[in-house]
Structures are given as C-alpha cells and as structure tokens.
C-alpha cells in the first residue's frame, strides 16, 4: 500500500512537472512570437519610410525634368538651338501648309461587335499624302 501511495504521489508530481513545463514553453513561445512580430513590424515601418522618401525624391526629380523639358521645348529655346547648330530651318509659309478635312463619323445603326477586315487599297495609307505632296502638289 505504501508503494502504491508513493507511485501515486510520483505520478502526481510528474503531472504537475509536465504541466509546469508546458506552461513555461507556452509563455516562452508567446514571448518569442511577440518579439519576432514586433521586430517584423519595425522592419516594415522602416521599409515604408524608405519607400515614401524615395517616392518623394522621384517626384521632385520628375517635376524638375518636366520643367526642364518644357523649357527646352519652348519656342525661344528651339530657335536658339537652330541658330547654334546652324540648321536651315524656317517657319512654314501659307503655301507650305496643308489642311486636311476629316469627316465626322456617324454612329453606326448596326450592333457593336468585331469589325470586318477592310480591303487593302494600293496607294492608300500613311505614306500616300507625302507621295502626293512630293509629286508636285
């Protein structure tokens, strides 16, 4: 009977020890998880700050490039470059200008869907007006 009592007390002590170890492991795991999550949040916060700063720098650079482009493509700057590179460019006269009348497209009464292929016409296309102008028009 004394041996049974000793076994019971030992099994109770082992159960308490196992529970205590499990609780300690749980608390340690939660602590490690908290620290790791906190470190990950700090890393992401730094990355977000770095990306925002980079975006601001790129925005400032883009604004500077836009203003430079608008300045370089202004009429006085273009004329200055024409003079500097000694290009024989002049303004177009009224006889050199060509105005094209584009017909207004009327809405189609047929349902919208895939359009049938347009047959190719020789001499039509983007190069046709240039060829006509060079021919003497």
Long-range contacts (C-beta under 8 A, 24 or more apart in sequence): 98-129, 98-133, 100-129
